[in-house]
Amino acid sequence: MPLITASKTQPVYDVIVVGSGAAGGQTAYTLAMEGVKVLMLEAGRNYDPVKETPMFQTTAQAPLRGTSTPDKPFGFYDSTIDGGWQVPGEPYTSASSDPSRQFWWWRARMLGGRTNHWGRISLRNGPYDFKPYSRDGLGFDWPIGYDDVAPYYDKVEMLIGVYGANNGLENTPNSPDGCLLPPPKPRAGELLAQKHAKKLGLPVVAIHRAVLSVKQDADTIPAKLHPKNPTAQRILADSMRARAACFWATDCGRGCSTRANYQSTTVHLPPALATGNLDLLPNAMVREVTMDENGKATGVICIDKVTGEERALKARVVVLAASSAESVRILLNSKSPRHPNGVANSSGLVGKYIMDTVGARLGGQIPALENMPSHNEDGAGGNHVYVPWWLYKEQLAGKLGFARGYHIEFGTGRRMPGMGATSGMTDLTNGSYGRKFKEDARRYYGSFVGFAGRGEMIPNDDSFCDLDPVVKDKWGIPVLRFHWKWSDHETKQAAHMQQTFAALITELGGIVQSKVEADGANAIEPGGKIIHEVGGTIMGTDPKKSVTNQWCQTWDVKNLFVTDGGPFASNADKNPTLTIMALAWRASDYLMAEMKKGNL
C-alpha cells in the first residue's frame, strides 16, 4: 500500500479525512475518484491483507492453537493487529464501577480499521428504521428517509460486492436487479434450522454479506457508479478485475489476500490511491480540529505515534470518520475561547446518545446432526442465512412488552476445528479420552448450533461519553469516559431472544446447553461488546437538538463533517456498516457540490 511520511504532506489539501475504515475509506474513495485532493490520516499502522493474511494455515499451526488471549480476544488469526477492547497507552474510563453500567470500546488501530475484522453482514435499514419515533413515540426520527438513502445503498452494494437475495419481507428492503450477488447454498445445519423454524413462524432466509460469491461485473458497474468519468471507470474496472471470487478458504476475520471480501484496504483504498488524488499517512493520532477566527475549520493537529512529533495539517474541509466515539473525542478535545466545550458542540450534544447493538446468545446440541460423514462446511467465512425480525405487527400492537426488534444470526456445521471445537462435548461424554474420545469426537463434532440475537437499542439520556477530567493517553490527550445504561426495552428484548432460541433448539430436537435466562439483564451482552457503537454526533433538523444535519455536516462549522456512525439518530437491528458507507457516499456527494459552489 503506497504511503507518505509526515514530511511529505502537501501545504493544503482540499479535504482531510480522519480514519480509514468503512466511513473514511468510502469518503476518500468518493472524493478522490472525482478529482478531490485528499489526505487520509490513520491512527494505526499500515496493513496490507494481500501480504499479511494467513489464508491457508490451520488453527493447529497457530500459537496456542489459535485460542483467544487478552491481546487477541478473537484468536491468533484475527486480522486485528494492535487494537481490541484494550489498547496499550490508550485507555478509556467508566463513570461507574457497576459492570452493567460499563461500556466496552473496541478500537482497531490499523489501516482499514474495523473493516478488516467485521462479520461483513450488510443489511439495509428499512423505512421504519429511519422513522422510529413516528412509529412508537420513542427515540428520534432521522431527518431523512429510506428513499433518500436507497440510491446509495445500491451504489455501495455494487462497489463492495454483497451476496444475498430479495425476499420481500416487512421493513427488510429488496435491492434492485444488479446490486446483489447470488448467495451461497445453506449448510446442512442451516437447512435443518430453516425447515424447523417454519413451524415457529421464523423466516430463515439468505443473509446479505460483503463477500464475492462470483466475480464482479467490471464491464458495466463502473459506468453506473461513475457516469461521465472515464478515468474513474477505468481505475475501478481494473480494481474489480483484481478481486477474486471467494473459494471458501478461511474465515473472513483473518482478512483476505485474494480481495474476495470487502475491506477498505482492498476495495476502497487501491482505486482511490490509483487516481493520484489520495495521500495516506498512518500512525497519525489526531488530537483536535483547528479553527480560524471566522469559525471555519482549517485542518487538524496530529501526533506522529512513531516519533512523538506534533504536526498541524491544513485543508479546506475536515471530515471525521474515525469511528463514532473517536470522532467525539476529537471534537471534545478541540477547545478554544470560541468553543470552550469543544467544536460543533453548541447544542451540548456531542457525545450524547451513544448506542450499541443488543446482544444475547444461546447454544444447543442437535442429535440429528450427529455422526455426519466428513465434509467441509467452511463456506463463505460466516453466515449463509439468518432470521430477520418477524414480529413487527405484534410489536406495534404492544403485545411484546418491548418496542424494537432483533434479527437472529447462527452458526452450525463442521467448520475448521479449534481449541473450543470439542468444549460442548464435555457434558455429553463425561470427559472421555483415548479411543473413546475419538469416537465421541466423530459422533458429536458438527452437531452443535449457536444462536445470537442482534437487536435495536433506543437512545437514552444515560448513555453518553465525555472527557475524563484526569486521565490522559500516552500522548497527553484526554481520554473518553463512558456512561452507560440499558433500558427495560433492551433487557426484555434479550429475554425474548433467549426464549426464542430455546424454542428453536427444542423444535430441532436438540438439547439446550446453558441456562435460559428469564431476566434479560442476565442475558444481555455488555454495552460495546457487539462492536456496533453509533451516535454521539446525531443528525437532525434542529441545531439545538442535534450535532449534524442530514448531510453529516456539523451545524456549527460548515466545513466540518462527520461520516462515521456518529450521526446515527437510532441504531436499528441491522448491522450498521452498510448504512455508514451509504451515508458517507451521500455526504461526500453533497460536500463536492458545496465545494463547487464555493460554499466550503
C-alpha positions as CSV (number, residue, x, y, z in Angstrom):
1,M,0.0,0.0,0.0
2,P,1.7,3.2,-1.1
3,L,2.0,5.7,1.8
4,I,3.6,9.0,2.5
5,T,5.5,10.2,5.6
6,A,4.6,13.3,7.6
7,S,7.3,15.3,6.0
8,K,5.9,14.7,2.5
9,T,2.4,16.1,3.1
10,Q,1.2,19.0,1.0
11,P,0.8,22.5,2.4
12,V,-3.0,22.4,1.9
13,Y,-5.4,19.7,0.8
14,D,-9.0,20.0,-0.4
15,V,-10.1,17.6,2.3
16,I,-8.6,15.9,5.3
17,V,-10.3,12.6,6.2
18,V,-9.6,11.2,9.6
19,G,-10.0,7.4,9.7
20,S,-9.5,4.7,7.0
21,G,-12.3,2.2,7.8
22,A,-15.8,1.9,6.3
23,A,-16.5,5.7,6.7
24,G,-13.1,7.0,5.9
25,G,-12.5,4.6,3.0
26,Q,-15.8,5.4,1.4
27,T,-15.4,9.1,1.9
28,A,-11.9,9.2,0.5
29,Y,-12.8,6.9,-2.4
30,T,-15.8,9.0,-3.4
31,L,-13.8,12.2,-3.3
32,A,-10.6,11.0,-4.9
33,M,-12.3,9.3,-7.8
34,E,-13.9,12.6,-8.7
35,G,-10.7,14.6,-8.5
36,V,-10.6,16.0,-5.0
37,K,-7.2,16.1,-3.3
38,V,-7.4,14.1,-0.1
39,L,-5.2,13.5,2.8
40,M,-6.2,10.4,4.9
41,L,-4.9,10.1,8.5
42,E,-4.9,6.7,10.2
43,A,-4.1,6.3,13.9
44,G,-2.8,2.8,13.4
45,R,0.0,1.2,11.4
46,N,0.0,0.3,7.7
47,Y,-1.6,-3.0,7.0
48,D,-1.8,-5.0,3.7
49,P,-4.1,-8.0,3.9
50,V,-2.8,-9.2,0.5
51,K,0.6,-9.8,2.1
52,E,-0.3,-10.4,5.7
53,T,-3.3,-12.8,5.7
54,P,-2.6,-16.4,6.7
55,M,-5.1,-17.8,4.2
56,F,-4.1,-21.4,4.3
57,Q,-2.9,-22.1,7.8
58,T,-5.0,-24.2,10.1
59,T,-5.6,-23.3,13.7
60,A,-3.3,-26.2,14.7
61,Q,-0.4,-24.2,13.2
62,A,-1.1,-21.1,15.3
63,P,0.4,-20.4,18.8
64,L,-1.9,-21.9,21.5
65,R,-3.9,-23.5,18.6
66,G,-5.3,-20.0,17.8
67,T,-7.2,-19.7,21.0
68,S,-8.2,-16.2,22.3
69,T,-5.8,-14.3,24.6
70,P,-6.1,-10.8,26.2
71,D,-4.4,-9.1,23.3
72,K,-6.1,-11.4,20.7
73,P,-9.6,-11.9,22.0
74,F,-10.9,-13.3,18.7
75,G,-7.9,-15.7,18.4
76,F,-4.4,-15.6,16.9
77,Y,-5.5,-15.4,13.3
78,D,-7.9,-12.5,13.8
79,S,-6.7,-9.7,11.5
80,T,-6.7,-7.0,14.2
81,I,-3.1,-6.2,14.9
82,D,-2.7,-3.6,17.6
83,G,-6.3,-3.0,18.6
84,G,-9.1,-4.5,20.7
85,W,-11.2,-3.5,23.7
86,Q,-7.9,-2.5,25.5
87,V,-5.1,-0.7,23.6
88,P,-1.8,-0.2,25.4
89,G,-1.2,3.5,26.1
90,E,-4.7,4.4,25.0
91,P,-7.0,3.9,28.0
92,Y,-10.6,4.9,28.4
93,T,-12.6,5.1,31.7
94,S,-16.0,4.3,33.0
95,A,-18.1,6.6,35.2
96,S,-19.5,3.6,37.2
97,S,-17.9,0.5,38.9
98,D,-21.1,-1.5,38.2
99,P,-20.3,-3.9,35.4
100,S,-23.8,-3.5,33.9
101,R,-23.1,0.3,33.6
102,Q,-19.8,-0.1,31.8
103,F,-19.1,0.2,28.1
104,W,-16.5,-1.8,26.1
105,W,-14.8,0.3,23.5
106,W,-13.2,-1.6,20.6
107,R,-10.5,0.2,18.6
108,A,-8.8,-1.4,15.5
109,R,-5.8,0.9,15.3
110,M,-4.7,-0.3,11.8
111,L,-5.2,0.8,8.2
112,G,-8.7,-0.2,7.2
113,G,-10.0,0.0,10.8
114,R,-12.7,-2.5,11.7
115,T,-13.4,-3.4,8.0
116,N,-10.5,-5.9,8.4
117,H,-12.2,-7.6,11.3
118,W,-16.0,-7.3,10.9
119,G,-18.5,-10.0,10.1
120,R,-19.4,-8.4,6.8
121,I,-23.1,-8.6,7.4
122,S,-24.6,-5.9,5.1
123,L,-28.2,-5.2,5.8
124,R,-30.2,-2.2,4.6
125,N,-32.1,-0.2,7.2
126,G,-35.8,-0.2,6.2
127,P,-38.4,2.7,6.2
128,Y,-39.4,2.0,9.8
129,D,-35.7,2.3,10.9
130,F,-35.4,5.9,9.7
131,K,-38.6,7.0,11.4
132,P,-38.8,5.0,14.7
133,Y,-40.2,7.9,16.8
134,S,-43.1,8.3,14.3
135,R,-43.9,4.6,14.8
136,D,-43.8,4.1,18.5
137,G,-43.0,7.6,20.1
138,L,-39.6,6.6,21.4
139,G,-36.2,7.9,20.5
140,F,-35.7,10.1,17.4
141,D,-36.7,10.2,13.8
142,W,-33.9,10.7,11.3
143,P,-34.2,13.9,9.1
144,I,-34.0,11.6,6.1
145,G,-36.0,8.5,5.0
146,Y,-35.2,5.3,3.2
147,D,-35.8,6.8,-0.2
148,D,-33.0,9.3,0.5
149,V,-30.5,6.6,1.2
150,A,-31.7,3.8,-1.1
151,P,-29.7,5.0,-4.2
152,Y,-26.5,5.0,-2.1
153,Y,-27.2,1.5,-0.8
154,D,-27.4,0.5,-4.4
155,K,-24.0,2.1,-5.2
156,V,-22.3,0.6,-2.1
157,E,-23.6,-2.9,-2.8
158,M,-22.4,-2.8,-6.4
159,L,-19.0,-1.3,-5.4
160,I,-18.0,-3.6,-2.5
161,G,-19.9,-6.8,-3.6
162,V,-22.7,-8.1,-1.5
163,Y,-24.2,-11.6,-1.8
164,G,-27.9,-12.1,-0.8
165,A,-31.4,-12.5,-2.0
166,N,-34.6,-10.5,-2.1
167,N,-37.4,-11.9,0.0
168,G,-40.0,-9.1,0.1
169,L,-40.2,-9.1,3.9
170,E,-41.6,-6.3,6.0
171,N,-39.0,-3.5,6.6
172,T,-36.3,-5.6,5.0
173,P,-35.8,-3.8,1.7
174,N,-35.1,-5.6,-1.6
175,S,-32.2,-4.5,-3.7
176,P,-32.7,-3.6,-7.4
177,D,-31.6,-6.0,-10.0
178,G,-27.8,-6.0,-10.5
179,C,-27.0,-5.0,-6.9
180,L,-26.7,-8.4,-5.2
181,L,-24.5,-11.3,-6.0
182,P,-26.0,-14.9,-5.7
183,P,-26.0,-16.2,-2.1
184,P,-24.1,-19.4,-1.3
185,K,-26.1,-22.5,-0.6
186,P,-27.0,-23.0,3.1
187,R,-25.1,-25.5,5.1
188,A,-26.7,-28.7,6.4
189,G,-27.4,-27.3,9.8
190,E,-28.8,-24.1,8.3
191,L,-31.1,-26.1,6.1
192,L,-32.3,-28.1,9.1
193,A,-32.9,-24.9,11.0
194,Q,-34.8,-23.4,8.1
195,K,-37.1,-26.5,7.9
196,H,-38.0,-26.5,11.6
197,A,-38.1,-22.7,12.1
198,K,-41.1,-22.5,9.8
199,K,-43.2,-24.2,12.5
200,L,-42.4,-21.3,14.8
201,G,-43.1,-18.7,12.2
202,L,-39.4,-17.7,11.8
203,P,-38.3,-16.9,8.3
204,V,-34.8,-18.3,7.6
205,V,-33.5,-16.5,4.5
206,A,-30.2,-15.8,2.8
207,I,-28.2,-13.2,4.6
208,H,-26.5,-10.3,2.9
209,R,-22.7,-10.3,3.3
210,A,-19.9,-8.3,1.7
211,V,-18.2,-11.3,0.1
212,L,-17.9,-12.0,-3.6
213,S,-19.7,-15.3,-4.3
214,V,-18.9,-14.7,-8.0
215,K,-16.6,-12.2,-9.9
216,Q,-18.0,-8.7,-10.1
217,D,-19.2,-7.3,-13.4
218,A,-16.3,-5.0,-14.1
219,D,-17.6,-4.2,-17.6
220,T,-20.8,-2.5,-16.6
221,I,-20.7,-1.5,-12.8
222,P,-18.0,1.3,-13.1
223,A,-20.1,3.3,-15.6
224,K,-23.1,3.1,-13.3
225,L,-21.1,4.3,-10.3
226,H,-19.1,7.0,-12.1
227,P,-21.0,8.2,-15.2
228,K,-19.2,10.7,-17.4
229,N,-15.9,9.9,-15.7
230,P,-14.0,7.6,-17.9
231,T,-10.8,7.8,-15.8
232,A,-12.7,6.6,-12.6
233,Q,-14.4,3.9,-14.6
234,R,-11.1,2.6,-15.9
235,I,-9.5,2.6,-12.5
236,L,-12.4,0.9,-10.8
237,A,-12.7,-1.7,-13.5
238,D,-9.1,-2.6,-13.1
239,S,-9.6,-2.8,-9.3
240,M,-12.7,-5.0,-9.7
241,R,-10.9,-7.4,-12.0
242,A,-8.1,-7.8,-9.5
243,R,-10.6,-9.2,-7.0
244,A,-11.2,-13.0,-7.0
245,A,-14.4,-14.7,-6.1
246,C,-14.4,-16.4,-2.7
247,F,-13.4,-20.0,-2.8
248,W,-14.3,-20.7,0.8
249,A,-10.6,-20.8,2.0
250,T,-10.8,-19.3,5.5
251,D,-12.7,-17.3,8.0
252,C,-13.2,-13.7,6.8
253,G,-12.0,-12.3,10.1
254,R,-8.4,-13.2,9.1
255,G,-8.6,-10.8,6.1
256,C,-8.5,-11.9,2.5
257,S,-5.4,-12.0,0.3
258,T,-7.5,-12.6,-2.8
259,R,-9.6,-9.5,-2.1
260,A,-12.8,-11.6,-2.2
261,N,-14.4,-9.9,0.8
262,Y,-14.9,-6.3,1.5
263,Q,-12.1,-4.5,3.4
264,S,-11.4,-0.8,2.9
265,T,-7.7,-1.8,2.4
266,T,-8.6,-4.0,-0.7
267,V,-11.7,-2.3,-2.1
268,H,-11.8,1.5,-1.3
269,L,-8.1,2.4,-1.0
270,P,-6.5,0.8,-4.0
271,P,-8.6,2.6,-6.6
272,A,-8.5,5.8,-4.6
273,L,-4.7,5.7,-4.5
274,A,-4.5,4.9,-8.2
275,T,-6.1,8.2,-9.0
276,G,-3.1,10.1,-7.6
277,N,-5.5,12.2,-5.6
278,L,-5.1,10.5,-2.2
279,D,-2.2,10.7,0.2
280,L,-2.3,8.3,3.1
281,L,-0.5,8.9,6.4
282,P,-0.5,6.1,9.0
283,N,0.4,6.3,12.7
284,A,-1.2,9.8,12.8
285,M,-3.1,10.3,16.1
286,V,-5.4,13.3,15.6
287,R,-5.8,15.4,18.7
288,E,-8.0,18.2,17.6
289,V,-9.6,20.2,14.8
290,T,-8.0,23.6,14.3
291,M,-10.2,26.7,13.7
292,D,-9.7,30.2,12.4
293,E,-11.1,33.5,13.8
294,N,-14.1,33.2,11.4
295,G,-15.3,29.9,12.9
296,K,-14.1,27.7,10.0
297,A,-12.1,24.5,10.3
298,T,-8.6,24.9,8.9
299,G,-7.3,21.4,9.5
300,V,-6.2,19.2,12.3
301,I,-3.3,18.7,14.8
302,C,-2.0,15.2,14.9
303,I,0.9,13.4,16.7
304,D,3.2,11.0,14.9
305,K,2.9,7.9,17.0
306,V,6.4,6.7,16.0
307,T,8.4,9.9,16.6
308,G,6.1,11.7,19.0
309,E,6.3,14.8,16.8
310,E,3.2,17.1,16.6
311,R,2.1,18.4,13.2
312,A,-0.5,20.9,12.0
313,L,-2.1,19.8,8.7
314,K,-4.4,22.0,6.7
315,A,-7.4,21.6,4.3
316,R,-10.4,23.4,3.0
317,V,-12.7,20.8,4.6
318,V,-12.2,18.4,7.5
319,V,-14.1,15.0,7.6
320,L,-14.1,13.0,10.8
321,A,-14.5,9.3,10.1
322,A,-12.6,7.9,13.0
323,S,-15.4,5.8,14.5
324,S,-18.3,7.5,16.4
325,A,-16.6,7.6,19.8
326,E,-13.2,8.6,18.5
327,S,-14.7,11.4,16.5
328,V,-16.5,12.6,19.6
329,R,-13.2,12.5,21.5
330,I,-11.6,14.7,18.8
331,L,-14.5,17.2,18.9
332,L,-14.5,17.5,22.7
333,N,-10.7,18.0,22.7
334,S,-11.0,20.8,20.1
335,K,-11.4,23.5,22.7
336,S,-10.8,27.3,22.3
337,P,-12.2,30.5,23.6
338,R,-14.8,30.3,20.8
339,H,-15.6,26.7,21.6
340,P,-15.0,26.1,25.3
341,N,-17.0,22.8,25.3
342,G,-15.4,21.5,22.1
343,V,-16.1,22.3,18.5
344,A,-19.5,21.7,16.9
345,N,-21.0,21.5,20.4
346,S,-23.3,24.5,20.8
347,S,-26.2,22.1,21.4
348,G,-24.2,20.3,24.2
349,L,-25.0,17.0,22.5
350,V,-21.5,15.9,21.3
351,G,-21.0,12.6,23.0
352,K,-24.7,12.1,23.8
353,Y,-27.0,9.3,22.8
354,I,-24.3,6.7,22.1
355,M,-25.8,3.3,21.2
356,D,-24.7,-0.3,20.6
357,T,-26.5,-3.4,19.4
358,V,-28.4,-5.5,21.8
359,G,-26.9,-8.9,22.0
360,A,-27.7,-12.3,23.7
361,R,-26.9,-15.9,22.8
362,L,-27.7,-19.5,23.5
363,G,-26.4,-22.8,22.2
364,G,-27.6,-26.3,21.8
365,Q,-26.6,-29.8,20.7
366,I,-28.7,-31.4,17.9
367,P,-28.8,-35.2,17.8
368,A,-30.0,-35.1,14.1
369,L,-26.6,-33.7,13.2
370,E,-24.5,-36.4,14.9
371,N,-22.4,-38.9,13.0
372,M,-22.5,-36.9,9.8
373,P,-20.0,-38.0,7.1
374,S,-16.8,-36.0,7.0
375,H,-17.3,-32.9,4.8
376,N,-16.0,-29.3,4.6
377,E,-18.5,-26.7,5.6
378,D,-16.2,-23.7,6.0
379,G,-18.4,-21.8,3.5
380,A,-18.1,-18.1,2.9
381,G,-16.4,-17.3,6.1
382,G,-19.6,-16.5,8.0
383,N,-23.3,-16.8,7.9
384,H,-25.1,-18.0,4.8
385,V,-28.6,-17.4,6.3
386,Y,-30.3,-15.5,9.1
387,V,-33.7,-14.7,10.6
388,P,-34.8,-11.1,10.0
389,W,-37.2,-9.6,12.6
390,W,-40.6,-11.1,12.1
391,L,-42.9,-9.6,14.7
392,Y,-43.4,-6.0,13.5
393,K,-47.2,-6.2,13.7
394,E,-47.3,-7.8,17.2
395,Q,-44.8,-5.3,18.4
396,L,-46.7,-2.3,17.0
397,A,-49.8,-3.6,18.8
398,G,-48.0,-3.6,22.1
399,K,-48.1,-7.4,22.6
400,L,-44.4,-8.0,23.3
401,G,-43.5,-5.5,26.1
402,F,-40.5,-4.0,24.3
403,A,-40.5,-1.5,21.5
404,R,-37.8,-2.6,19.0
405,G,-36.8,-5.9,17.3
406,Y,-33.8,-8.1,16.6
407,H,-32.6,-10.5,14.0
408,I,-31.0,-13.9,14.6
409,E,-27.6,-15.0,13.4
410,F,-26.5,-18.5,14.0
411,G,-23.6,-20.8,13.3
412,T,-23.7,-24.6,12.6
413,G,-21.6,-27.1,10.8
414,R,-18.3,-28.9,10.6
415,R,-16.0,-26.0,10.2
416,M,-12.3,-25.9,10.7
417,P,-11.8,-27.1,14.3
418,G,-10.1,-25.0,17.0
419,M,-9.4,-25.4,20.7
420,G,-13.1,-24.8,21.5
421,A,-14.4,-27.2,19.0
422,T,-14.9,-30.1,21.5
423,S,-15.8,-27.9,24.5
424,G,-19.5,-28.6,24.0
425,M,-18.9,-32.3,24.2
426,T,-17.9,-32.4,27.9
427,D,-21.4,-32.6,29.3
428,L,-22.2,-35.4,26.8
429,T,-19.1,-37.5,27.2
430,N,-18.2,-37.0,30.9
431,G,-14.7,-36.2,29.7
432,S,-13.8,-39.2,27.7
433,Y,-10.3,-39.8,26.4
434,G,-8.3,-42.1,24.2
435,R,-10.1,-44.3,21.7
436,K,-13.5,-43.3,23.3
437,F,-12.7,-39.6,22.9
438,K,-12.0,-40.1,19.2
439,E,-15.3,-42.0,18.8
440,D,-17.2,-39.2,20.6
441,A,-15.5,-36.5,18.5
442,R,-16.6,-38.2,15.3
443,R,-20.1,-38.5,16.7
444,Y,-20.6,-35.1,18.1
445,Y,-18.4,-32.8,16.1
446,G,-20.6,-30.6,13.9
447,S,-23.8,-31.3,15.9
448,F,-23.7,-28.0,17.8
449,V,-25.6,-24.8,16.9
450,G,-25.2,-21.4,18.4
451,F,-27.8,-18.6,18.1
452,A,-27.1,-14.9,18.6
453,G,-29.6,-12.1,18.6
454,R,-28.7,-8.6,17.3
455,G,-31.3,-6.1,18.3
456,E,-32.1,-2.4,18.3
457,M,-31.2,-0.1,21.2
458,I,-33.3,3.0,21.8
459,P,-31.1,6.1,22.6
460,N,-31.4,7.3,26.2
461,D,-30.1,10.1,28.3
462,D,-27.9,7.8,30.5
463,S,-25.8,6.5,27.6
464,F,-23.1,9.0,26.6
465,C,-19.4,9.8,26.7
466,D,-17.4,12.8,27.9
467,L,-13.8,13.6,28.6
468,D,-12.2,12.1,31.8
469,P,-11.1,15.1,33.9
470,V,-7.9,13.4,34.9
471,V,-6.8,10.5,32.7
472,K,-4.8,11.1,29.5
473,D,-3.3,8.8,27.0
474,K,0.4,8.3,26.4
475,W,0.5,11.4,24.2
476,G,-1.2,13.6,26.8
477,I,-4.6,13.7,25.1
478,P,-7.6,13.5,27.5
479,V,-9.4,10.2,27.1
480,L,-13.1,9.3,26.9
481,R,-15.2,8.4,30.0
482,F,-18.3,6.3,29.3
483,H,-21.6,6.4,31.0
484,W,-23.9,3.5,30.1
485,K,-27.4,2.1,30.8
486,W,-29.6,-0.4,29.1
487,S,-33.3,0.4,29.3
488,D,-36.1,-2.2,30.1
489,H,-36.8,-2.3,26.3
490,E,-33.3,-3.8,25.7
491,T,-33.3,-6.2,28.6
492,K,-36.8,-7.5,27.8
493,Q,-35.7,-7.9,24.2
494,A,-32.7,-10.0,25.4
495,A,-35.0,-12.2,27.4
496,H,-37.2,-12.7,24.3
497,M,-34.1,-13.8,22.4
498,Q,-33.4,-16.4,25.0
499,Q,-36.9,-17.8,24.8
500,T,-36.9,-17.8,21.0
501,F,-33.5,-19.6,20.8
502,A,-34.6,-22.2,23.4
503,A,-37.8,-22.9,21.5
504,L,-35.9,-23.3,18.2
505,I,-33.4,-25.6,19.7
506,T,-36.2,-27.7,21.2
507,E,-38.0,-27.7,17.8
508,L,-34.8,-29.0,16.2
509,G,-35.0,-31.9,18.7
510,G,-31.9,-30.6,20.4
511,I,-30.6,-30.1,24.0
512,V,-30.2,-26.5,25.3
513,Q,-26.7,-26.4,26.7
514,S,-26.9,-23.5,29.2
515,K,-29.5,-21.7,31.4
516,V,-32.3,-19.9,29.6
517,E,-32.4,-16.6,31.3
518,A,-35.8,-15.3,32.2
519,D,-34.3,-12.0,33.3
520,G,-32.8,-10.3,30.2
521,A,-30.4,-8.3,32.4
522,N,-28.6,-11.5,33.0
523,A,-28.6,-12.4,29.3
524,I,-27.7,-9.2,27.6
525,E,-24.1,-8.6,26.5
526,P,-22.3,-5.5,27.9
527,G,-22.6,-2.3,26.0
528,G,-20.0,-2.1,23.3
529,K,-19.4,-5.9,23.3
530,I,-21.1,-6.2,19.9
531,I,-18.8,-3.5,18.5
532,H,-21.6,-1.6,16.8
533,E,-21.4,1.7,18.6
534,V,-23.0,4.6,16.9
535,G,-24.4,8.0,17.9
536,G,-22.6,10.9,19.7
537,T,-23.0,13.4,16.9
538,I,-26.6,12.6,15.9
539,M,-28.2,14.2,12.9
540,G,-31.5,16.2,13.0
541,T,-33.4,19.1,11.7
542,D,-32.8,21.5,14.6
543,P,-29.3,22.8,15.5
544,K,-30.4,23.0,19.2
545,K,-31.3,19.3,19.3
546,S,-28.7,17.7,17.1
547,V,-25.0,18.0,16.1
548,T,-25.2,17.3,12.3
549,N,-27.7,17.9,9.6
550,Q,-28.9,15.4,7.1
551,W,-25.7,15.6,5.1
552,C,-23.5,14.7,8.1
553,Q,-22.4,18.3,8.2
554,T,-22.0,19.9,11.6
555,W,-24.4,22.7,12.2
556,D,-21.8,25.0,13.9
557,V,-18.9,24.6,11.4
558,K,-20.0,24.3,7.7
559,N,-16.7,22.8,6.5
560,L,-16.6,20.1,9.2
561,F,-18.3,16.8,8.5
562,V,-18.7,13.5,10.5
563,T,-19.3,10.5,8.2
564,D,-18.9,7.5,10.6
565,G,-21.7,6.1,12.7
566,G,-21.8,9.2,14.9
567,P,-24.7,10.9,13.1
568,F,-27.0,7.9,13.5
569,A,-30.2,9.0,15.2
570,S,-31.1,5.4,16.0
571,N,-29.4,2.0,15.8
572,A,-31.6,-0.5,14.0
573,D,-31.2,-4.2,14.5
574,K,-29.4,-4.2,11.1
575,N,-25.6,-4.1,11.3
576,P,-24.6,-0.5,10.8
577,T,-21.6,-0.8,8.3
578,L,-23.6,-0.7,5.1
579,T,-25.5,2.3,6.2
580,I,-22.3,4.1,7.3
581,M,-20.9,3.7,3.8
582,A,-24.2,4.8,2.1
583,L,-24.4,7.9,4.3
584,A,-20.6,8.6,3.7
585,W,-21.1,8.4,0.0
586,R,-24.2,10.7,0.2
587,A,-22.4,13.2,2.4
588,S,-19.4,13.2,0.0
589,D,-21.5,14.0,-3.0
590,Y,-23.0,16.9,-1.1
591,L,-19.6,18.1,0.1
592,M,-18.3,18.1,-3.5
593,A,-21.3,20.0,-4.7
594,E,-20.9,22.6,-2.0
595,M,-17.2,23.0,-2.8
596,K,-18.0,23.6,-6.5
597,K,-20.5,26.3,-5.4
598,G,-17.8,28.0,-3.3
599,N,-19.8,27.3,0.0
600,L,-16.9,25.4,1.7
